[in-house]
Each structure stands twice: as C-alpha cells, then as structure tokens.
Amino acid sequence: MSTDTHITGVRTVSIPVDDQDAALAFYTGRLGFSVLRDAPTPNGGRWIELEPVAGGVILTLEPARPDVTRGAIGIRFWSDDIDATRAELDGRGVDVDEMLAWPGIPKMFAFRDPDGNAFSVTARS
C-alpha cells in the first residue's frame, strides 16, 4: 500500500475572527502582513488571504462560528531579530507577553490578536 498522498505542504491556516474588517486592519496595520486576496464568496461572505512580509504559510481570516473556542492556534511565526520584533509589536499596541529565553531553546514570545487568538514568534536560529 502506498503512503504517498501527494500532499506537498500547508497552503493556508484559517484564523477565526468576529469582524473581518477589524481583523484585516490588525493583521495588515499592526503585524505588517500583505493582502493576497480579498474577494466576495458566493454565500455573501469574503475570502481574505494574508501573508507575512517574507512569505510562507498564508493566513485566512474567516468569520468565527459561535461555537468556536479561542486561544492558542499553534502557529509559531519566526523572526531574524526577535528582540526588535517584540519591541515593534509592543510599540504598535499588540498584546505581547514577556520574552522567554531558556538555555538551549530559541528565544520566543507570545501575542494575541483582538479576537483572543494566541500565537508566538520564535527566533530563527
């Protein structure tokens, strides 16, 4: 039996948001992501795709269902200058945690978007 599924990577990760316009402003204005697509869907909604400046996995901002629990999504972004990234996000009013610096582990910090979704940034090393 073949185990090859022809899955070659992760294209998008969906982020549940209450207000797509407010989320779009946060992700572009405070995090500096670029809009790849903002198009109407046949059901009257919007399909919004964003990506970090250096590319990578695309994020979609999808309307949250009432039964969606918020919290850690498990996305870890990376940065070549973790201290500058944390300072920049903090200066832009992003809800950031203190820097974690454990021996033998890359430095990292967590942050949250206005909808309560939690992420982290890890030093690329």
LINPEBEL-V515866 format. One record per backbone hydrogen bond with DSSP energy under -0.5 kcal/mol. CO is the residue of the C=O (numbers start at 1). NH is the residue of the N-H. If there is no record, write none. Layout:
[[CO/NH] [CO/NH]]
This chain:
[[3/5] [6/8] [9/11] [11/58] [13/60] [14/16] [15/62] [17/64] [19/23] [20/24] [21/25] [22/26] [23/27] [24/28] [25/29] [25/30] [26/30] [26/31] [27/33] [34/36] [34/51] [37/49] [39/47] [41/44] [45/41] [46/48] [47/39] [47/49] [48/61] [49/36] [49/37] [50/59] [51/34] [52/55] [58/13] [59/50] [60/15] [60/62] [62/17] [65/68] [71/118] [74/76] [75/77] [75/120] [77/122] [79/124] [81/85] [82/86] [83/87] [84/88] [85/89] [86/90] [87/91] [88/92] [89/94] [90/93] [94/96] [95/112] [99/101] [100/108] [102/105] [107/123] [108/100] [109/121] [110/97] [111/119] [112/95] [113/116] [117/113] [118/73] [118/74] [119/111] [120/77] [121/109] [122/79] [123/125]]
